[in-house]
Amino acid sequence: MQPTPTAADFEGRLTELKEVKLKLPIRHHVSLHSLKLLRNQSISELVASALDQYFQKSAVPRATTGGPAAAPDVVLAGGAAPSGPEA
């Protein structure tokens, strides 16, 4: 039986990129595409930046604390938090 991994075991991996698939309301996708064109950034860069800003301002525990973080609603630039089954 292997020991349970601790937060220290993952510390070096926290900057690795992880691909995720998610469903967004079309209005959020259109907003992200508009920002992509206006700012000349990829949608991935825009979402990562928005999440970084959100987590810096929120009281959500950092991943290094070892405990699971709450699943907060995410608000992207100028948009409302996702809601409903499509969020």
C-alpha positions in Angstrom: 0.0 0.0 0.0 1.4 3.4 -1.0 1.4 6.3 1.4 -1.2 9.0 0.8 0.4 11.9 -1.2 0.7 15.2 0.7 0.6 18.8 -0.6 4.4 18.8 -0.6 4.4 15.9 -3.0 2.6 18.0 -5.5 4.3 21.4 -4.9 6.5 21.2 -7.9 3.7 20.1 -10.2 1.3 23.0 -9.4 2.6 25.1 -12.3 2.1 22.3 -14.9 -0.8 22.9 -17.3 -3.8 20.6 -17.2 -6.3 20.5 -20.0 -10.0 20.6 -19.0 -13.2 20.4 -20.9 -16.1 22.5 -19.7 -19.4 23.7 -20.9 -20.1 27.4 -21.0 -23.2 29.4 -22.0 -22.9 30.6 -25.5 -22.9 34.2 -24.3 -19.6 33.5 -22.3 -18.0 31.8 -25.3 -18.9 34.8 -27.5 -17.5 37.2 -24.8 -14.3 35.1 -24.6 -13.9 35.1 -28.4 -14.4 38.9 -28.5 -11.7 39.3 -25.8 -9.4 37.0 -27.8 -9.7 39.2 -30.8 -9.4 42.5 -28.9 -6.5 41.5 -26.7 -4.7 39.2 -29.1 -4.6 36.4 -26.5 -5.7 32.9 -26.6 -8.9 31.9 -24.8 -6.8 29.7 -22.5 -4.7 32.7 -21.5 -7.8 34.8 -20.9 -9.4 32.2 -18.7 -6.2 31.5 -16.8 -5.7 35.2 -16.1 -9.4 35.6 -14.9 -9.0 32.5 -12.6 -5.7 33.8 -11.2 -7.3 37.2 -10.4 -10.4 35.5 -8.9 -8.4 33.2 -6.6 -6.1 36.1 -5.5 -9.2 38.0 -4.4 -11.2 35.2 -2.9 -10.9 33.3 0.4 -10.5 30.0 -1.4 -7.7 28.0 0.2 -4.6 27.6 -1.9 -3.9 24.2 -3.4 -0.8 24.0 -1.3 -2.8 23.7 1.9 -3.5 20.1 1.2 -7.3 20.5 1.6 -9.8 20.5 -1.2 -10.9 24.0 -2.2 -14.5 25.0 -2.4 -16.0 25.1 -5.9 -16.6 28.8 -6.4 -18.6 30.5 -9.1 -16.2 32.1 -11.6 -17.0 35.4 -13.1 -15.1 36.3 -16.2 -14.5 39.8 -17.4 -17.8 41.7 -17.5 -19.9 38.5 -17.3 -22.2 37.0 -14.8 -21.3 33.9 -12.9 -22.4 30.7 -14.6 -25.7 29.2 -13.4 -28.0 26.3 -14.3 -27.2 22.9 -15.7 -25.0 24.2 -18.5 -22.6 25.9 -16.1 
